[in-house]
Amino acid sequence: MPKHTVAIDYDATITLDPALWRDIIAHFRAHHWTPIIVTARRHTLENAKAIQNDVGFLPIIYTDMKPKRQYALDKGYSVDVWIDDQPEKI
């Protein structure tokens, strides 16, 4: 059973080094954490393809520039740890 949920930003976080983030995401999973992507982007096919190409298949929450914490809660995700280059946007 997953222990915790970690929300990882995409732009200027994962995009800085996608290979590193794939390894980190695998490590979270190995320790029974649930990694998700929470991005301020809008949900489009192009955005989905870009993110999946970088990190594989993960739950992705697209907030369309809305505050991330409340949006994630509204989608049913209680996030324990946030990793974001702009924490003020959470």
N, C-alpha and C positions, 0 to 999 in steps of 0.2 A: 504494500500500500504506500502511495506517495507520502512523503513526510511534509514537504513544503512546496510552494509554488514560487518560482522566480520569473519575473517579467523582465525581458531584455529588449531594449530599444533597438531599432534597426539603423536608421541614418546616424552617421557619425559615432556609431558604437560597433555594431556588427560589420558595417561596411568598411571599417578601418582595417580589418583582418578576418575575412570570412573563414579561412581555414582554421585559425586559432579558435574562433567561436564555435565551429563544428566540434572541435575537440572538447571545449568547455561544456557545451551542451551534452555531449556524450558522457562526460564526467558527472554532470548533474544527474542524468538518467541512471547511471550506474549506482549512484547513491540514493536512488528512489525519490529524487526531486522531480517536480513537473516544470519543465521550462516552457514558457510561452513567449511569443513576440507581441509587444504592444507598441504600435507605431502611430504617429500622428497622421500618417498618410491616409488617403482615401482608398477604399477597396475598389481596385480595378484588376483586370486580368493581368496587365503588365506588372503591376506592383506585386501581385501574388507570385507570378513567375520569377521575378527578380529575387524575392525573399526565399522562395523554395530552392532556387538555383544556388543560393549562398549557404543555406543551413538545412535544407531538406524539409521534410514535412513536420511542422509544429502547428499548434493552434496559433492563429494570428488574429489579433484584435486591431482593427483599423479605426482610429478615433475621429478621423476627419477634423483634426486640429482641436478637438475637445480635450479637457483635462483627463489624463489617463486613469488615475486611480478610480474615480467615480464611474467612468465608462467601463472599466474592467469589472467593477462590482455589479454594474447593471447587466453585464453579460454573464454573470455567475462565477467570476474568478475572484477569490480572496487571495491577494498577492502578499507573500511574506517578505520577499526581497525584491527591490527594484534596482536595475542596472540601467542607467540612463545618463547621457552626456548633458542633459538639461533637466536636472531634478525639479526645477521650478515648474516644469510642464506636467509633472505627475499629479 
